[in-house]
């Protein structure tokens, strides 16, 4: 069976897992996009279940499927690259490597994985993750990646595909709202600045179509589950108030938690995708094609370790 045939077959076979009431009308045509997250590409040695080097081949495999699937766009949800070894051995002694050396090397990793992502034949987008700034700046990251159209060079932005609005948030800010930069952050603390939240509210208020939100860190802080501490946006309550108050967001799609997660509240699905970095290739990988159907469902066709699911809209 062809890749595209496999995708169609998976979509046809899935059943509903959730329901919600959204005020905005459904999309007039299906909108389909590819999504990956947490590739953490680097040439460093494997650590635990993180196979850094394998992410290049994994991304190549995912983009091959995406190109066969006739998608509107693709997006990666952060932690696209990682960094190299922190120390070098000289005369048998571990010596810290200079910051500029680590920065130049990490930018090289970013260029390599972005080149694979750029093989997609259509619009592509990025959300910023904490590891994207572990030894480089936001400006470095944005200068070595490309978002489509007006989103080029932007860390938070919105765009339309078909009759659906997509909003990309940047939660990579410290408690004092300074941006993450070259490791100057605590990865367990992520904040969305007030100005960005005001912009977010205005974007939702102006939309008469269904909206999907993308963010690296998790927004569903109400979902208290063991092992998730430190993975949520610290000021998630305000973001969720905005989402629930406007009544047109159908889903928040997130990364950061490599094992994946799902929650549902007040008609909104919060789906955290499994990270691509986990496990050796072959056979491990994680990527998905998502279709937003005219009846308001989000159909997730997952590949390899990424589960398939349907996030359904209830009849109100």
Backbone bond lengths (Angstrom), bond angles and torsions (degrees), N, CA, C in turn:
res aa  C-N    CA-C-N  psi(-1)  N-CA   C-N-CA  omega(-1)  CA-C   N-CA-C  phi
1 X - - - 1.467 - - 1.518 110.03 -
2 X 1.327 118.46 140.84 1.457 122.15 178.96 1.524 109.88 -71.39
3 X 1.347 116.26 162.24 1.458 119.87 177.80 1.520 111.19 -58.80
4 X 1.346 116.21 -45.46 1.459 119.40 -178.90 1.527 110.96 -64.86
5 X 1.339 117.28 -36.81 1.457 120.46 177.32 1.506 111.64 -65.90
6 X 1.336 116.65 -37.61 1.453 120.96 177.74 1.518 111.08 -62.43
7 X 1.349 116.03 -43.81 1.460 120.98 179.06 1.524 110.45 -59.54
8 X 1.332 117.25 -47.52 1.464 120.83 -178.87 1.525 110.89 -62.60
9 X 1.331 116.32 -39.32 1.453 119.79 179.47 1.512 112.25 -66.30
10 X 1.330 117.30 -40.23 1.447 120.37 178.69 1.517 111.18 -64.31
11 X 1.335 117.08 -44.70 1.460 121.40 179.57 1.524 110.51 -58.06
12 X 1.329 117.12 -42.15 1.463 120.93 -176.96 1.522 112.07 -68.04
13 X 1.321 117.98 -25.05 1.461 120.60 -172.28 1.519 114.86 -93.75
14 X 1.344 118.15 -8.08 1.459 120.48 -172.48 1.527 112.77 -81.81
15 X 1.327 116.92 154.56 1.463 122.10 177.23 1.505 111.01 -115.85
16 X 1.342 117.83 166.49 1.464 122.64 -175.34 1.526 111.25 -76.67
17 X 1.381 114.68 143.40 1.456 120.72 178.92 1.523 113.15 -120.42
18 X 1.316 119.28 -9.94 1.454 119.65 -176.84 1.498 110.33 -158.69
19 X 1.321 117.14 173.37 1.453 120.37 178.51 1.510 109.56 -149.90
20 X 1.336 115.94 154.20 1.447 119.85 179.28 1.498 111.36 -163.03
21 X 1.333 116.11 160.40 1.462 122.55 178.50 1.512 108.91 -111.63
22 X 1.313 117.59 121.08 1.452 122.94 -179.32 1.517 108.24 -122.56
23 X 1.321 116.33 136.83 1.461 120.52 -176.06 1.516 113.03 -72.23
24 X 1.329 117.23 -36.86 1.464 120.17 -177.18 1.521 110.65 -68.50
25 X 1.326 116.43 150.15 1.462 121.07 179.31 1.513 111.69 -68.23
26 X 1.314 115.70 161.93 1.464 120.69 179.76 1.518 110.49 -74.75
27 X 1.331 115.14 164.02 1.461 120.17 176.48 1.525 109.40 -65.94
28 X 1.328 116.73 145.54 1.462 121.13 -179.09 1.523 111.68 -80.30
29 X 1.324 116.96 -20.65 1.462 121.27 175.55 1.520 107.71 -141.72
30 X 1.312 117.68 157.05 1.461 118.72 176.85 1.538 110.81 -60.96
31 X 1.316 115.84 139.06 1.465 122.61 173.20 1.522 106.53 -114.46
32 X 1.315 116.55 128.28 1.461 120.76 -173.17 1.529 110.07 -128.34
33 X 1.321 115.57 132.97 1.463 119.42 -178.92 1.520 110.37 -145.18
34 X 1.334 114.94 158.08 1.455 122.14 176.65 1.512 110.20 -101.86
35 X 1.331 116.76 147.38 1.459 120.23 -178.46 1.527 110.47 -141.06
36 X 1.333 114.75 138.06 1.466 123.05 172.63 1.521 107.40 -135.66
37 X 1.305 116.48 160.03 1.459 119.72 175.85 1.516 110.27 -153.53
38 X 1.325 114.91 156.12 1.464 123.46 172.59 1.525 112.71 51.72
39 X 1.328 115.26 57.37 1.460 119.62 175.30 1.525 111.47 -75.71
40 X 1.339 117.80 -32.43 1.471 123.12 175.79 1.527 112.20 50.46
41 X 1.306 117.59 38.63 1.463 118.63 -174.81 1.529 112.03 -65.40
42 X 1.310 114.88 133.90 1.464 123.62 176.41 1.522 107.15 -163.59
43 X 1.300 116.46 165.26 1.463 120.26 175.09 1.530 111.79 -100.34
44 X 1.333 116.19 18.35 1.460 119.67 178.56 1.527 110.02 -76.42
45 X 1.320 115.75 166.86 1.458 121.35 -179.86 1.522 110.69 -69.26
46 X 1.329 116.00 153.00 1.461 121.30 177.23 1.523 110.24 -56.84
47 X 1.338 115.05 141.61 1.463 121.13 174.36 1.522 108.20 -131.07
48 X 1.334 117.00 120.05 1.470 122.15 -176.99 1.526 108.96 52.81
49 X 1.347 117.47 -123.45 1.470 119.41 -178.36 1.523 112.26 -96.10
50 X 1.323 117.00 11.89 1.470 121.37 -179.67 1.531 110.44 -94.03
51 X 1.312 115.41 112.22 1.462 121.82 -179.09 1.528 107.72 -106.58
52 X 1.326 114.73 82.16 1.460 122.06 -170.54 1.527 113.04 -57.45
53 X 1.306 116.82 -48.02 1.466 121.14 -174.95 1.529 112.14 -64.64
54 X 1.342 116.90 -31.18 1.458 120.87 -174.96 1.523 113.65 -69.52
55 X 1.328 116.81 -16.06 1.471 119.37 -175.96 1.528 112.83 -65.32
56 X 1.306 118.13 -23.46 1.464 119.64 177.88 1.532 109.94 -65.72
57 X 1.330 116.72 -47.76 1.468 120.70 178.34 1.522 111.08 -68.37
58 X 1.335 116.94 -35.92 1.462 120.53 178.43 1.532 110.70 -63.45
59 X 1.328 116.92 -43.38 1.460 120.39 178.44 1.526 110.43 -64.18
60 X 1.319 116.51 -40.22 1.468 120.30 178.98 1.536 109.65 -60.26
61 X 1.314 116.72 -42.79 1.459 121.25 178.80 1.528 110.93 -63.35
62 X 1.324 116.70 -45.26 1.469 120.46 -179.15 1.520 111.25 -62.77
63 X 1.316 117.22 -46.13 1.472 120.35 -178.10 1.521 110.51 -64.69
64 X 1.331 117.81 -34.01 1.459 119.85 175.73 1.519 111.95 -59.96
65 X 1.336 116.74 -43.43 1.466 120.85 176.58 1.529 110.38 -66.25
66 X 1.324 116.88 -42.96 1.468 120.30 -179.57 1.527 111.23 -60.36
67 X 1.326 116.75 -40.72 1.469 119.70 -179.53 1.525 112.02 -66.52
68 X 1.318 117.73 -28.32 1.460 121.60 178.48 1.533 112.83 -81.08
69 X 1.333 116.55 -14.17 1.462 120.26 -167.93 1.527 114.10 -94.40
70 X 1.347 118.98 -5.68 1.461 120.45 178.61 1.513 113.44 64.02
71 X 1.341 117.08 53.90 1.458 122.62 -172.95 1.530 112.61 -91.49
72 X 1.333 115.20 158.43 1.465 120.88 176.00 1.522 111.72 -77.02
73 X 1.348 116.51 -33.98 1.464 120.92 179.58 1.523 108.26 -168.55
74 X 1.327 116.27 172.56 1.459 122.74 170.07 1.523 108.62 -129.91
75 X 1.332 116.01 153.81 1.464 120.84 177.85 1.520 108.99 -142.27
76 X 1.353 115.50 143.36 1.460 120.11 170.64 1.527 106.26 -113.75
77 X 1.342 115.74 141.02 1.460 121.53 -167.81 1.522 114.47 -102.85
78 X 1.326 117.61 28.37 1.454 120.24 170.88 1.512 115.30 105.36
79 X 1.345 114.85 165.91 1.463 123.22 -171.23 1.516 109.65 54.32
80 X 1.317 115.12 49.28 1.457 120.91 -178.87 1.518 111.21 -69.53
81 X 1.325 115.83 -34.59 1.462 119.89 179.93 1.517 110.05 -129.30
82 X 1.285 115.30 167.37 1.463 121.92 174.54 1.525 107.21 -125.34
83 X 1.297 117.46 -161.97 1.459 120.76 179.25 1.521 110.09 -122.87
84 X 1.324 115.38 169.08 1.454 120.18 -179.79 1.514 112.41 -81.88
85 X 1.307 116.22 -172.44 1.464 121.34 179.64 1.525 109.90 -63.20
86 X 1.328 116.29 136.16 1.462 120.77 -175.99 1.523 112.48 -72.78
87 X 1.324 115.86 -27.07 1.464 119.61 -176.52 1.524 111.32 -121.33
88 X 1.324 115.06 152.46 1.459 122.25 172.46 1.534 107.76 -114.67
89 X 1.319 116.04 148.20 1.462 118.94 178.50 1.514 109.72 -96.15
90 X 1.306 115.43 124.47 1.459 122.00 178.02 1.516 108.14 -128.90
91 X 1.328 114.32 117.32 1.464 120.77 -175.91 1.530 110.97 56.47
92 X 1.350 115.16 36.96 1.458 120.51 177.41 1.511 114.86 79.43
93 X 1.330 116.86 3.54 1.467 120.41 -178.27 1.529 109.02 -113.02
94 X 1.349 116.40 135.21 1.467 121.05 178.23 1.520 109.68 -74.49
95 X 1.327 115.32 124.44 1.463 121.49 -178.93 1.526 108.68 -123.44
96 X 1.348 118.50 128.49 1.467 120.60 178.98 1.518 111.42 -57.55
97 X 1.312 116.01 135.38 1.465 120.88 178.57 1.528 109.99 -81.22
98 X 1.321 118.49 146.73 1.470 121.88 -179.31 1.524 111.36 -62.43
99 X 1.346 118.09 142.44 1.470 121.77 -179.54 1.525 113.56 -54.55
100 X 1.330 117.57 -39.01 1.467 120.09 -177.94 1.527 111.33 -68.80
101 X 1.325 115.32 -31.34 1.469 119.15 177.05 1.524 110.25 -68.73
102 X 1.336 115.77 -42.67 1.462 120.43 177.81 1.532 110.98 -64.50
103 X 1.323 116.04 -39.94 1.472 120.71 179.81 1.521 110.49 -62.43
104 X 1.325 117.41 -49.59 1.466 120.98 -178.40 1.525 110.80 -61.39
105 X 1.325 116.69 -40.08 1.457 120.30 179.52 1.525 110.97 -65.66
106 X 1.335 116.91 -43.44 1.467 120.86 -178.81 1.523 111.17 -65.13
107 X 1.310 117.63 -38.50 1.461 120.37 176.42 1.531 109.87 -62.20
108 X 1.327 116.54 -35.91 1.459 119.83 175.61 1.516 111.92 -63.11
109 X 1.348 116.76 -41.53 1.469 120.08 176.13 1.523 110.48 -61.65
110 X 1.334 115.97 -43.29 1.466 120.69 179.65 1.521 111.17 -60.81
111 X 1.323 116.22 -42.98 1.477 120.00 179.18 1.526 111.07 -61.66
112 X 1.333 116.61 -38.69 1.463 119.96 -178.83 1.525 112.00 -66.77
113 X 1.329 117.34 -47.24 1.468 119.40 -176.81 1.523 110.58 -73.67
114 X 1.331 118.06 -32.83 1.470 120.81 176.31 1.522 110.56 -65.71
115 X 1.327 117.40 -35.66 1.468 120.42 178.15 1.531 110.60 -62.68
116 X 1.325 117.63 -37.56 1.462 120.43 176.11 1.527 111.13 -68.50
117 X 1.325 116.59 -43.50 1.461 121.18 178.37 1.524 110.74 -62.18
118 X 1.331 116.34 -35.31 1.469 121.97 -178.36 1.522 113.00 -71.49
119 X 1.314 117.95 -6.56 1.466 120.30 175.19 1.523 111.70 -72.55
120 X 1.331 116.89 -9.93 1.461 119.14 176.16 1.523 109.98 -67.48
121 X 1.317 116.04 134.20 1.469 121.25 -176.71 1.524 111.26 -90.16
122 X 1.321 116.28 66.71 1.453 120.69 179.82 1.514 110.59 171.71
123 X 1.337 117.33 -174.63 1.471 121.02 -179.77 1.521 111.68 -62.64
124 X 1.314 115.96 142.74 1.459 120.68 177.04 1.531 109.35 -137.61
125 X 1.332 114.25 152.01 1.458 121.30 -174.30 1.524 110.23 -139.86
126 X 1.347 114.87 162.09 1.461 121.82 179.21 1.526 110.02 -134.46
127 X 1.338 115.90 146.41 1.457 122.86 164.36 1.522 106.95 -112.87
128 X 1.327 117.12 146.23 1.465 120.27 -176.20 1.523 111.20 -84.87
129 X 1.341 115.73 134.06 1.455 122.35 174.89 1.512 110.69 -113.35
130 X 1.316 117.43 163.63 1.458 121.30 -176.03 1.525 112.35 -59.82
131 X 1.344 118.12 -41.57 1.468 119.78 -178.30 1.530 112.42 -69.14
132 X 1.316 117.03 -16.01 1.464 119.00 176.65 1.519 111.22 -66.57
133 X 1.349 116.95 -19.01 1.464 121.37 178.27 1.525 112.58 -117.92
134 X 1.343 117.66 26.46 1.464 118.45 -176.69 1.529 113.12 -69.40
135 X 1.320 117.21 -28.62 1.472 118.40 174.78 1.525 111.39 -145.71
136 X 1.341 117.00 10.37 1.457 121.99 174.21 1.525 108.46 -128.87
137 X 1.312 117.48 173.69 1.461 121.87 -179.42 1.528 110.40 -97.14
138 X 1.335 115.66 169.06 1.464 119.71 173.53 1.518 110.27 -60.96
139 X 1.310 115.50 -38.74 1.466 119.43 179.32 1.520 111.16 -62.38
140 X 1.338 116.49 -39.25 1.467 120.23 175.51 1.523 110.17 -60.20
141 X 1.333 116.03 -48.67 1.467 119.97 -177.20 1.522 111.01 -62.00
142 X 1.313 116.84 -48.42 1.464 120.68 -177.23 1.529 111.58 -68.05
143 X 1.331 116.49 -26.39 1.457 120.26 178.51 1.516 114.16 -78.75
144 X 1.337 116.57 -14.01 1.469 120.92 -178.35 1.525 112.66 -116.96
145 X 1.328 116.52 11.73 1.465 122.25 173.92 1.525 107.69 -133.14
146 X 1.324 116.33 163.97 1.464 120.15 -178.46 1.520 110.13 -130.03
147 X 1.333 116.06 123.36 1.454 122.15 166.69 1.522 107.94 -97.01
148 X 1.305 116.38 149.04 1.464 121.64 -175.21 1.527 112.11 -71.69
149 X 1.318 115.47 142.61 1.464 122.43 169.38 1.512 114.21 59.08
150 X 1.342 115.81 -133.31 1.465 121.65 -176.08 1.515 112.91 -67.34
151 X 1.335 118.29 -13.84 1.469 121.68 179.60 1.522 112.69 -81.64
152 X 1.333 117.42 -4.81 1.462 120.19 -179.02 1.529 110.57 -57.71
153 X 1.337 116.04 128.64 1.452 121.44 178.16 1.514 114.50 78.62
154 X 1.342 118.66 5.58 1.457 122.67 -176.22 1.533 110.57 -101.33
155 X 1.341 115.84 143.04 1.464 120.88 176.79 1.524 111.45 -93.68
156 X 1.331 117.66 -31.71 1.465 120.97 170.55 1.523 107.55 -131.95
157 X 1.325 115.91 140.78 1.467 119.93 -170.22 1.518 109.40 -169.88
158 X 1.318 116.42 173.12 1.466 121.41 174.36 1.517 108.75 -134.09
159 X 1.332 115.88 159.39 1.453 121.00 176.56 1.521 108.46 -156.09
160 X 1.309 116.30 161.37 1.462 122.50 178.42 1.525 110.06 -108.31
161 X 1.333 115.58 143.63 1.459 122.39 168.90 1.520 105.62 -138.43
162 X 1.318 116.60 117.69 1.451 119.87 -172.92 1.516 109.54 60.20
163 X 1.326 116.54 -129.90 1.458 121.70 179.77 1.526 111.96 -105.96
164 X 1.320 117.26 29.18 1.456 122.32 179.27 1.523 109.36 -123.19
165 X 1.330 115.55 136.67 1.463 120.79 175.33 1.528 109.22 -97.83
166 X 1.310 116.21 136.59 1.449 122.40 178.67 1.521 108.69 -118.07
167 X 1.330 116.56 131.37 1.461 122.43 -179.04 1.521 108.87 -120.32
168 X 1.312 116.61 125.54 1.464 122.62 -179.67 1.523 108.40 -106.58
169 X 1.332 116.18 123.06 1.461 121.77 -179.16 1.525 111.16 -102.61
170 X 1.323 114.81 151.66 1.463 122.26 175.16 1.520 107.60 -117.78
171 X 1.340 116.46 109.16 1.462 121.80 179.04 1.524 111.91 -104.77
172 X 1.313 117.32 15.31 1.465 121.32 -176.90 1.525 110.77 -87.15
173 X 1.354 114.33 67.99 1.458 122.13 178.22 1.519 109.36 -134.18
174 X 1.339 115.96 147.82 1.450 122.39 177.46 1.528 110.71 -77.52
175 X 1.323 115.86 174.63 1.465 120.88 -178.48 1.515 111.85 -58.54
176 X 1.344 116.94 -34.98 1.467 120.28 177.79 1.519 112.34 -84.36
177 X 1.332 115.84 8.40 1.466 124.97 176.59 1.529 113.28 70.15
178 X 1.315 117.11 17.65 1.460 119.06 168.59 1.530 107.76 -78.20
179 X 1.331 117.59 144.52 1.463 119.48 -177.67 1.526 112.27 -71.62
180 X 1.333 115.66 146.65 1.456 119.57 171.04 1.523 109.04 -53.63
181 X 1.330 116.33 138.79 1.462 119.59 179.75 1.521 110.04 -159.35
182 X 1.315 116.32 118.45 1.460 123.21 172.44 1.525 112.57 49.96
183 X 1.328 115.58 47.08 1.456 121.05 175.10 1.511 115.16 82.60
184 X 1.329 117.98 2.12 1.464 121.31 -179.54 1.521 109.75 -83.62
185 X 1.341 116.75 68.15 1.456 121.24 179.91 1.521 109.31 -168.40
186 X 1.325 115.34 163.49 1.452 123.47 171.28 1.515 105.96 -108.25
187 X 1.325 117.81 115.67 1.465 120.23 -172.98 1.520 113.23 -61.35
188 X 1.343 118.07 -19.80 1.465 120.20 178.56 1.524 112.14 -82.09
189 X 1.316 117.46 -4.38 1.461 122.07 179.48 1.526 109.33 -119.37
190 X 1.315 116.84 111.91 1.465 122.39 179.73 1.525 108.39 -131.05
191 X 1.324 116.89 135.13 1.457 121.77 -177.72 1.529 110.45 -133.54
192 X 1.336 115.34 148.59 1.457 121.62 170.28 1.526 106.85 -104.52
193 X 1.332 118.96 121.08 1.469 121.06 -177.47 1.531 112.50 -63.18
194 X 1.325 115.94 155.98 1.462 121.60 -178.40 1.525 111.86 -56.80
195 X 1.319 116.46 -41.64 1.462 119.67 -179.13 1.516 112.16 -62.50
196 X 1.321 116.76 -39.35 1.462 120.34 178.21 1.532 110.69 -69.12
197 X 1.344 117.31 -37.19 1.456 120.21 177.50 1.531 111.10 -65.63
198 X 1.330 116.83 -37.87 1.466 120.03 176.65 1.523 110.36 -64.29
199 X 1.323 115.89 -42.44 1.468 120.48 176.28 1.522 110.36 -61.34
200 X 1.341 116.70 -43.36 1.459 122.25 179.86 1.528 110.78 -59.41
201 X 1.321 116.44 -46.42 1.464 120.72 179.17 1.523 110.77 -61.11
202 X 1.322 116.82 -41.91 1.466 120.85 179.31 1.528 111.30 -65.16
203 X 1.337 117.06 -38.52 1.468 120.96 178.11 1.527 111.15 -61.97
204 X 1.331 116.36 -42.90 1.460 119.73 179.15 1.523 111.11 -69.91
205 X 1.326 116.17 -40.18 1.463 119.99 -178.87 1.521 111.54 -62.47
206 X 1.318 116.57 -32.41 1.466 121.05 -176.64 1.520 112.80 -83.69
207 X 1.330 117.55 -8.04 1.461 120.33 -173.34 1.527 111.57 -93.67
208 X 1.315 115.83 130.39 1.468 122.01 173.62 1.526 111.14 -104.91
209 X 1.312 116.18 9.35 1.463 122.45 -178.71 1.522 109.61 -116.81
210 X 1.337 118.83 165.72 1.468 120.50 172.70 1.526 110.33 -59.06
211 X 1.337 115.85 148.82 1.464 122.23 -178.39 1.523 109.34 -125.79
212 X 1.332 115.74 138.26 1.459 122.72 170.97 1.524 107.67 -118.89
213 X 1.327 116.38 132.91 1.464 122.59 -179.18 1.524 109.14 -103.66
214 X 1.332 115.87 138.24 1.460 122.19 173.52 1.530 108.70 -116.49
215 X 1.320 117.16 136.22 1.466 121.56 175.26 1.520 107.73 -154.95
216 X 1.317 117.78 146.37 1.469 119.50 178.10 1.517 110.86 -69.78
217 X 1.336 116.96 -55.51 1.459 120.58 -179.67 1.529 110.38 -78.44
218 X 1.334 115.74 160.93 1.458 121.13 -174.64 1.530 111.38 -78.72
219 X 1.331 116.01 136.40 1.466 121.88 177.30 1.522 112.90 -94.62
220 X 1.320 118.58 -19.38 1.459 121.79 -173.19 1.532 112.13 -85.92
221 X 1.328 114.55 64.16 1.461 119.97 -179.36 1.511 114.29 -66.00
222 X 1.322 117.22 -15.46 1.466 121.34 175.00 1.523 111.62 -70.15
223 X 1.317 117.21 -13.87 1.466 122.05 -177.62 1.519 108.88 -88.71
224 X 1.304 116.25 88.27 1.460 121.31 -176.61 1.523 109.43 -84.70
225 X 1.308 116.03 106.75 1.453 120.22 -179.36 1.526 108.88 -138.68
226 X 1.306 116.80 142.88 1.462 121.58 -178.02 1.527 110.59 -57.31
227 X 1.329 115.90 134.17 1.451 121.43 177.42 1.515 114.40 94.77
228 X 1.341 117.57 -3.28 1.466 119.92 -177.99 1.525 113.39 -101.43
229 X 1.320 118.14 -2.92 1.460 121.35 -178.73 1.529 110.63 -57.94
230 X 1.324 115.83 132.73 1.458 121.30 178.99 1.510 114.52 86.02
231 X 1.337 117.85 -0.44 1.468 120.85 -178.17 1.527 113.00 -99.38
232 X 1.338 117.22 -12.31 1.455 121.19 -177.12 1.527 111.56 -88.77
233 X 1.329 116.50 152.77 1.458 121.25 168.03 1.531 106.81 -60.97
234 X 1.336 117.62 129.38 1.463 120.61 -172.42 1.530 112.02 -62.40
235 X 1.331 117.65 -37.95 1.469 120.21 177.68 1.534 110.96 -101.50
236 X 1.341 114.19 44.56 1.465 120.83 -179.47 1.519 112.58 -62.18
237 X 1.342 117.61 -30.30 1.469 119.88 -176.62 1.520 111.51 -58.41
238 X 1.329 117.32 -43.10 1.456 120.11 -179.59 1.523 110.64 -67.20
239 X 1.339 117.22 -41.27 1.467 120.27 178.64 1.522 110.86 -62.14
240 X 1.339 117.02 -42.95 1.461 120.71 -179.51 1.528 111.14 -69.17
241 X 1.330 117.76 -35.87 1.466 120.77 174.64 1.523 110.69 -57.56
242 X 1.316 116.16 -43.02 1.466 120.91 178.79 1.528 109.93 -64.75
243 X 1.318 116.33 -46.40 1.467 120.99 -179.13 1.527 111.10 -60.28
244 X 1.319 115.90 -49.55 1.461 119.72 -177.38 1.523 112.33 -71.02
245 X 1.322 116.42 -31.32 1.457 120.19 -177.69 1.503 114.33 -71.34
246 X 1.323 117.51 -29.34 1.463 120.42 -175.68 1.526 112.91 -87.08
247 X 1.316 118.16 -24.91 1.454 121.15 171.15 1.512 117.06 73.94
248 X 1.337 118.25 12.33 1.469 118.84 -179.86 1.531 113.64 -120.65
249 X 1.329 117.76 0.97 1.469 120.97 177.92 1.522 108.90 -85.27
250 X 1.319 115.86 126.27 1.461 119.74 178.97 1.528 112.26 -97.75
251 X 1.335 117.37 -24.00 1.467 118.65 -177.96 1.514 111.32 -163.18
252 X 1.327 114.83 151.36 1.463 122.86 167.36 1.522 106.88 -116.74
253 X 1.324 116.56 122.60 1.468 121.86 -178.92 1.525 107.71 -108.97
254 X 1.337 116.47 127.36 1.457 122.22 -165.82 1.527 111.65 -133.56
255 X 1.328 116.34 167.33 1.453 123.26 175.95 1.523 110.07 -125.76
256 X 1.344 116.94 -139.35 1.465 124.00 169.15 1.524 113.92 78.65
257 X 1.340 117.95 -47.09 1.469 121.47 179.63 1.523 107.53 -94.99
258 X 1.332 116.76 103.94 1.461 121.39 -169.12 1.524 113.85 -63.20
259 X 1.322 117.75 -22.83 1.464 120.88 -179.21 1.525 112.42 -81.88
260 X 1.347 117.25 -12.91 1.451 120.88 -178.26 1.523 112.52 85.00
261 X 1.332 115.90 163.16 1.470 121.40 -176.43 1.521 107.77 -167.22
262 X 1.324 115.78 158.13 1.472 120.08 175.05 1.517 109.29 -149.82
263 X 1.323 116.56 137.85 1.456 121.71 171.98 1.522 109.07 -145.90
264 X 1.320 115.10 167.20 1.466 120.61 -175.34 1.517 108.38 -148.34
265 X 1.333 116.58 131.19 1.458 120.25 176.24 1.522 110.14 -154.24
266 X 1.322 115.77 135.13 1.457 123.96 174.47 1.526 112.71 50.41
267 X 1.325 115.23 45.15 1.453 120.30 175.07 1.509 115.66 81.53
268 X 1.336 117.94 6.88 1.462 121.16 -175.45 1.526 109.78 -120.24
269 X 1.324 115.75 130.33 1.457 122.95 177.39 1.538 109.85 -90.48
270 X 1.325 116.03 135.50 1.462 122.11 174.60 1.530 106.19 -119.42
271 X 1.321 115.37 103.39 1.464 120.34 -177.01 1.520 109.51 -111.27
272 X 1.342 115.93 118.89 1.458 122.54 175.59 1.518 108.19 -100.78
273 X 1.312 115.54 119.49 1.461 121.62 -174.31 1.529 111.31 -83.05
274 X 1.325 116.15 145.76 1.460 120.73 175.66 1.527 111.29 -64.82
275 X 1.330 116.53 144.68 1.454 121.35 -178.53 1.521 112.94 -76.63
276 X 1.325 115.71 142.59 1.458 121.78 178.73 1.525 112.06 -68.09
277 X 1.325 118.14 -27.79 1.457 123.23 -173.34 1.531 113.47 -64.04
278 X 1.330 117.01 -25.52 1.460 121.00 -170.08 1.533 112.43 -74.90
279 X 1.320 116.03 124.67 1.458 121.60 175.27 1.516 113.80 88.59
280 X 1.325 115.36 153.90 1.464 121.84 -178.46 1.524 110.70 -80.64
281 X 1.319 115.22 147.79 1.464 122.12 176.61 1.533 109.23 -107.89
282 X 1.365 118.58 127.18 1.465 127.17 -9.56 1.531 110.54 -78.52
283 X 1.353 117.41 164.59 1.463 128.19 7.48 1.522 113.70 -101.21
284 X 1.344 117.25 -0.02 1.463 118.68 -169.56 1.533 113.30 -83.00
285 X 1.314 114.20 144.80 1.459 123.64 173.99 1.523 106.30 -170.92
286 X 1.327 118.00 171.72 1.466 121.31 175.00 1.522 108.42 -155.75
287 X 1.326 115.96 115.47 1.464 122.29 173.81 1.509 107.85 -158.30
288 X 1.321 116.72 164.84 1.464 119.16 -173.37 1.514 111.21 -151.22
289 X 1.325 114.49 153.55 1.463 123.16 167.60 1.530 106.66 -109.47
290 X 1.317 116.28 128.01 1.464 122.05 179.79 1.521 108.68 -113.57
291 X 1.335 115.48 131.22 1.464 120.39 174.77 1.517 109.57 -117.66
292 X 1.324 116.05 127.70 1.462 121.82 172.06 1.519 106.38 -97.94
293 X 1.312 115.77 111.30 1.458 120.56 -173.45 1.526 111.11 -87.18
294 X 1.328 117.70 161.82 1.466 120.51 179.72 1.527 114.38 -59.38
295 X 1.336 118.07 -21.23 1.466 119.40 178.73 1.529 112.66 -89.45
296 X 1.346 117.00 7.11 1.456 121.29 174.39 1.507 115.60 93.22
297 X 1.320 118.85 0.50 1.466 120.83 177.86 1.528 111.02 -78.58
298 X 1.334 114.98 147.76 1.462 121.61 166.84 1.517 107.16 -106.95
299 X 1.315 116.19 113.60 1.456 121.71 -179.79 1.527 108.15 -101.89
300 X 1.328 115.97 115.66 1.463 122.23 -179.22 1.524 108.77 -100.34
301 X 1.315 116.32 115.36 1.463 121.18 173.06 1.521 107.31 -101.06
302 X 1.339 115.38 104.76 1.450 120.16 -176.96 1.518 112.02 -91.49
303 X 1.321 116.21 152.44 1.459 122.87 179.72 1.523 109.53 -122.30
304 X 1.336 115.11 145.71 1.466 123.15 -179.21 1.528 109.16 57.04
305 X 1.352 118.60 -115.86 1.463 120.70 -174.53 1.520 113.77 -82.92
306 X 1.301 118.03 -6.65 1.469 121.86 -178.95 1.526 109.71 -85.25
307 X 1.331 116.84 121.20 1.460 120.63 -178.53 1.526 111.51 -73.44
308 X 1.321 115.28 148.11 1.461 121.73 171.69 1.525 108.71 -88.18
309 X 1.339 115.69 148.40 1.460 120.42 177.03 1.517 109.46 -162.26
310 X 1.326 116.02 161.59 1.454 121.58 173.74 1.518 108.25 -117.13
311 X 1.317 117.11 127.73 1.457 123.75 177.05 1.526 106.13 -106.75
312 X 1.325 115.83 103.94 1.463 120.39 -166.79 1.520 112.67 -99.68
313 X 1.326 115.54 151.99 1.449 123.82 175.92 1.521 108.76 -98.44
314 X 1.345 117.29 131.35 1.457 121.16 -179.97 1.516 110.59 -79.94
315 X 1.314 116.02 157.39 1.458 122.36 171.80 1.511 107.07 -80.61
316 X 1.340 117.30 120.97 1.461 121.09 -174.73 1.525 111.34 -90.77
